[in-house]
Amino acid sequence: MRNLSVLVALLALLTFSNACRNRQQASEQSSDSTTAATESAPAPSTEATIAGRIAELGLTPDSDWRGISLGDEFAKIKTIEKGEPFESDAKHVGYTVEFKNLESADMLYYQANQKVSAIEVDLFLNSRESATACQKELGAYFTSRYGSSKPAEGGTVWSGSQGQSVTLKDVSKGKDFGLKIRIAPANAITTASAR
């Protein structure tokens, strides 16, 4: 009987020891996989956030404006912009996009040698608050796309890696609230029209 008690005690001790060892191995494997996942996880994305007003404008993380980039074939604009142009000639084409809150955007795409050479956007907004919020969201979007900005004549300028210069200005006057965006080659003379 005494031998049986010793055998049961040894068996219990062996089972307990084995359970502890399995738990420790599982913990080490979990820790190793967490470390490996942390080490192999990609760095946080610097890609532009596309949400809210930025999504409404149709901006994308990989184009200068609404799927169009400087240097694209000018004909591509008609495949991207779905509405009828409000103006068109040999040098440019213009489209309007209206939003549900009665705000709108006029976009002028300029061409040289059948390529998109510049993009100008006028955003017509309802209030000072809307202009401020839109400017903040666009500023964050452009910073994530093009890097840090610099102050410029009444606005902010970003320089892209492809040689583009993006200018964002608040052009609100009195009860007319709005923003102007110009995307052009960095060496181009700014000819943005006044409101």
Secondary structure as UniProt FT lines:
FT   HELIX           2..40
FT   HELIX           52..56
FT   TURN            57..58
FT   TURN            61..62
FT   TURN            66..67
FT   TURN            70..71
FT   TURN            74..75
FT   HELIX           76..80
FT   STRAND          87..88
FT   STRAND          92..98
FT   TURN            100..101
FT   STRAND          104..112
FT   TURN            113..114
FT   STRAND          115..125
FT   HELIX           128..146
FT   STRAND          149..152
FT   TURN            153..154
FT   STRAND          155..159
FT   TURN            161..162
FT   STRAND          164..170
FT   TURN            174..175
FT   STRAND          176..185
FT   TURN            186..187
//
